Amino acid sequence: YIYDVDGDVERVYGRIEAARGRLVAEGWHPVVAVREDGGVASALVRLDQEPNVMRGLVVMFQDEEEVVFVNLIGSIEHETFALAMSELGIDVPMMALATH
């Protein structure tokens, strides 16, 4: 989903932070948070009990002009995810995902 920011950028940022907080409270794990050049991006994953399997991925981005939400739902294996990202030119290092 892509939305235009129309009006108060800080209000929109607050709503995104509230949504991020709700996801964390529901068991999603933050894996990336970046603030750069007036933009804010974050990614959260929902982990399964099986090692190295994500059940979902949410990416949120906001700058002064737009807000972007990406939501992948389903079983996402690290190898499949890494392959898809490499096709986009993004290097994804191998990692072990663990629940607390």
C-alpha positions in Angstrom: 0.0 0.0 0.0 1.2 3.5 -0.8 -0.4 6.6 0.7 0.4 10.3 0.2 1.2 12.2 3.3 -1.3 15.1 3.2 -0.7 17.5 6.1 1.0 16.9 9.4 4.0 14.7 8.9 4.6 14.3 12.6 1.0 13.1 13.1 1.4 10.5 10.4 4.8 9.4 11.9 3.0 9.0 15.3 0.4 6.7 13.8 3.0 4.6 12.2 4.9 4.3 15.4 1.7 3.3 17.2 1.1 0.6 14.5 4.7 -0.7 15.0 4.1 -0.8 18.7 0.9 -2.8 18.3 2.8 -5.3 16.1 5.5 -5.7 18.7 2.9 -6.3 21.4 1.4 -9.0 19.2 4.7 -10.9 18.9 6.3 -9.4 15.9 10.1 -8.8 16.1 11.8 -5.6 14.9 14.7 -6.5 12.7 15.5 -3.2 11.0 15.0 0.5 11.8 16.6 3.2 9.7 16.3 7.0 9.8 18.0 8.8 6.9 17.4 11.9 4.8 14.0 12.6 6.4 12.8 9.1 5.9 12.0 6.4 8.4 12.0 2.7 7.5 11.4 -0.4 9.7 10.9 -4.1 9.2 9.4 -6.6 11.5 9.1 -10.4 11.2 6.7 -12.9 12.7 8.6 -16.1 13.5 7.3 -19.7 13.5 8.4 -22.3 16.0 10.4 -23.9 13.3 13.9 -22.5 13.0 14.6 -20.1 10.1 11.0 -19.8 9.0 9.2 -16.5 9.0 5.4 -16.5 9.1 5.2 -12.9 8.0 7.2 -9.8 7.1 6.1 -6.2 7.4 8.0 -3.2 6.0 7.0 0.3 6.8 8.5 3.5 5.2 7.6 7.1 5.6 9.1 10.3 4.3 7.6 13.8 4.0 5.7 12.8 0.8 4.4 9.2 1.2 4.0 6.2 3.4 4.6 2.7 2.1 3.4 -0.6 3.8 4.5 -4.0 2.6 3.0 -7.1 4.2 4.1 -10.6 3.3 1.9 -13.3 4.8 2.8 -17.0 4.9 5.7 -19.3 5.5 8.9 -17.6 4.2 12.1 -19.6 4.3 15.3 -17.6 4.7 16.8 -19.2 1.5 13.7 -18.3 -0.6 13.7 -14.7 0.9 17.4 -14.3 0.2 17.0 -15.5 -3.4 14.2 -13.0 -4.0 16.2 -10.2 -2.5 19.4 -11.1 -4.5 17.3 -10.7 -7.7 16.6 -7.2 -6.6 20.3 -6.6 -5.9 20.0 -6.7 -2.1 22.5 -8.9 -0.2 20.8 -10.8 2.7 23.4 -12.4 5.1 22.7 -15.8 6.5 21.2 -15.6 10.0 19.6 -17.8 12.6 16.2 -16.7 13.7 15.3 -17.5 17.2 12.3 -16.8 19.4 12.7 -15.7 23.0 
